[in-house]
Amino acid sequence: MEIKLIYVSAPYNGTPEEIDCRMDIILKEIAKLQSMGHFVITPLIFHFTMKYITFPSTDDYWYKFSSRLLHSGIDEMVVLKLNGWDKSKGVQIEIDTCKELNIPIEYKLEESL
């Protein structure tokens, strides 16, 4: 099996309960991919650091962060189709960037996670 560098994309914003539920699903998917031997990156993991440091947590910051990661030579992006994924500006920007860079995209339905 080829070991890949995989970028995980999913919507983040919502109520605290929605965010907790989403992050639980996201972390389980990351663990699943890692258990298959892949390297996984996602800016979503860094939302946990926000309670420890102060920095400009603006949409622009996250878009630049995502763009930098996507341009770092990833092999594939996995989009988790969680509730609101199709309305998320961040997810759409990540999809558009991958299409521009010819990075393969795999879509996973919430029910299959």
C-alpha positions in Angstrom: 0.0 0.0 0.0 1.2 3.5 -0.9 1.5 5.8 2.1 -0.1 9.1 1.3 -0.1 12.6 2.8 -3.9 13.2 3.2 -5.5 16.6 3.9 -8.9 16.3 5.8 -11.5 18.9 5.1 -14.8 19.4 7.0 -17.0 22.2 8.2 -16.1 23.5 11.6 -18.4 26.4 12.7 -21.6 25.8 14.6 -22.9 25.6 18.2 -20.5 24.2 20.8 -22.4 20.9 20.7 -22.2 20.8 16.9 -18.4 21.5 17.0 -17.9 18.8 19.6 -19.8 16.3 17.5 -18.0 17.3 14.3 -14.6 17.1 16.0 -15.3 13.7 17.3 -16.2 12.5 13.8 -13.1 14.2 12.3 -10.7 12.8 14.9 -12.0 9.3 14.4 -11.5 9.6 10.6 -8.0 11.0 11.1 -7.2 8.0 13.4 -8.7 5.6 10.9 -6.5 7.1 8.1 -3.4 7.0 10.4 -4.1 3.4 11.3 -3.9 2.6 7.6 -0.4 4.1 7.6 -1.2 7.5 6.0 0.1 10.8 7.2 -2.8 13.2 7.9 -2.9 17.0 8.1 -5.8 19.4 8.7 -6.0 22.9 10.1 -9.1 21.8 12.1 -6.9 20.2 14.7 -5.4 23.6 15.5 -8.7 25.0 16.7 -7.9 23.2 20.0 -5.0 25.6 20.5 -7.1 28.7 20.5 -7.9 28.5 24.2 -4.1 28.6 25.0 -2.9 31.4 22.8 -4.3 34.6 21.3 -4.0 35.1 17.6 -6.1 36.6 14.9 -8.6 33.8 14.4 -10.2 35.3 11.3 -11.5 33.6 8.2 -8.5 35.1 6.3 -6.1 33.5 8.7 -7.6 30.0 8.2 -7.9 30.4 4.4 -4.2 31.3 4.3 -3.3 28.4 6.6 -5.3 25.9 4.5 -3.8 27.2 1.3 -0.3 26.8 2.6 -1.0 23.2 3.7 -2.7 22.4 0.3 0.3 23.7 -1.6 2.8 21.6 0.5 2.6 18.6 -1.7 -0.4 16.6 -0.4 -1.4 13.5 -2.3 -5.1 13.6 -1.7 -7.9 15.5 0.1 -10.7 13.8 2.0 -13.9 15.9 2.4 -16.1 14.8 5.2 -19.6 15.6 4.1 -20.8 16.6 7.6 -24.0 18.7 8.0 -23.3 22.1 6.3 -20.3 21.0 4.3 -21.8 22.3 1.1 -22.4 25.7 2.6 -19.0 26.1 4.2 -16.8 28.7 2.6 -13.7 27.1 3.9 -14.5 23.7 2.5 -15.4 25.2 -0.8 -12.1 27.1 -1.0 -10.2 23.9 -0.2 -12.1 22.0 -2.9 -11.4 24.8 -5.4 -7.7 24.9 -4.5 -7.4 21.1 -4.9 -9.1 21.3 -8.3 -6.7 24.0 -9.4 -3.7 21.9 -8.2 -5.1 18.7 -9.7 -5.2 17.0 -6.2 -7.6 14.1 -6.1 -10.6 14.6 -3.8 -12.5 11.8 -2.0 -15.9 12.6 -0.6 -17.1 10.6 2.4 -20.7 10.7 3.5 -21.4 11.3 7.2 -23.4 8.1 7.4 -20.3 6.1 6.4 -18.0 7.6 9.0 
